Amino acid sequence: MDKMMVEIRSWMQDPQRFMQSHGLSVTLSMSKEGNSVFPLIVEGFLIFNYGPLNTLFDKRYFLEIPYEMCKLRRSSRVYVPPDPVGYFDGHVWPMYLKNRKEMEDTVQDLVFLDGTQKREDMLATVYKDIQQMFTAV
């Protein structure tokens, strides 16, 4: 998490320079005042459970899926080494529930997205929300 914090703070200080130093092309978006806008998307399973990182976010989205779908998706992946028998039920899912409870108890303004929806629909929801945020700037 410390490395991620350093990277995000570097981006916050000078997004254009950060992007260029990482070989990324810079595409400018403008707010209604004509200021450049540089959205940064940070994704990860436990990012909201780390307080110092969580304070840096303007928007927070959590993609939720039911147990059955989560287990099916995990079982379709190939891990090296493979998960031991019972690992999902004995460790993965209980830790998900524990971390989710902690997140729900401590994180403000969390938007839950229904992970059973089509990707395009979820993206449209988030895109509209972010556009509204930039329009208000």
N, C-alpha and C positions, 0 to 999 in steps of 0.2 A: 504494500500500500504506500510505503514511503516513496518509492520510485514513481508511482502514479501521481502522488501529490506534487513531486518536483516537476514532472512533465506538465501537469495541468497549470501549475503556477507560472511556469515558463510560457505556456500558451496565453495565459491571462495577461502577462506583461506586454507581449507583442505577438499577437496571433500570426501576422504576416511573416515575420521573421522565423517564428517557430515552424510554420508550415514549409517555408522555403528550406530551412535547415534539415527538414525531414523528407525532402524531395517531393513535396506535395504541391500541386498547382494551386494558385490563389485565385479564387473566384469571388469577386466582391458582391455583396448584397448590401442594399442601403436601407436605413430606417427612413421614416417619413421626414426626419430633419436632415437627411443627406449624410448621416454618419455611416461609416462602414460597419457591417454586422458580421461577426464570425461565430456561427454556432459551433459548439463542440458537443459531441455525443459521447458520453462515457457509459460503457455497458459492463455489467458484471453481476454475478450472483449475490455478492455480499457488499456491494458498494454503499448501500444505505445504512449498513450496520457499523460503518466506520465514521464516527462523529466528525473528525476534522475534514474528511472528504465530503461528507454529506452537506456540510455548511457551504460548500462552493457551488452547489447546484441551484439553478433558477427554477427548473422543472424536474419532477421526479415521476417516472412511469415504472410500474411493476407489472410484468406480464405473468398472469396466473393461468394455470391449467390444472385440471383435476388429476387426482392420483393416478387413475387408470391411463390417461394420456401420457403423463409424465413417465410412468413405468414403461409404457410401450415405446416411447421415444428413446429412453435410455437403453432399453434392451436392443434397439435397432443399431446402436453405435458399436464400433469395435474399439475396445480399449486394450492397450498393451501395458502391463499385463491385464488380462480380463478380470472383470469383477468376480469376486468369490460368490458362490451360491448364497442367496439370502442377503447380499450386501445392500440392495436397494431398500428392502423392507426393514432391515436391521440397522442401517446407518443413514443412507441418503435421504429417505423420506422423513425419518424422525428429526434429522438435522435441519432439513428444509422447514419443517413445522416450527422448530425452536427458533431458528433465525427469522422466520417470517413474523412470529409473535413479537420478538424483540424489536423488529423493524416497525411493526404496527404500533407498538407502545411508545416509540421514541421519535418517529419521523412524521413531520408535518407536511401537509399538502401533497400527499402521495396519491397518484392517479392509478387505479387498477385497470388494466386492459385485459379483456377476455381473450386468452390465448387460443380459444377454440374457433375464433373468427378467422376469416381469410386474412392473410398478410396484408393485402392491399387495403382492406377495411381498417385494420389497426393503424397502418401507416397514414391513411387519410385522416384518422382521428388525431393522431399526434401532429401531423403536418398543419392541420387547421388550428390546433391549439398554439403551436409555436408561431404561426403566422400572426395570430391575434396578439401574442406577446410582443412581436416585433413592430406591429402596427401601433401599439400603445407607447412604444419608445419614442 
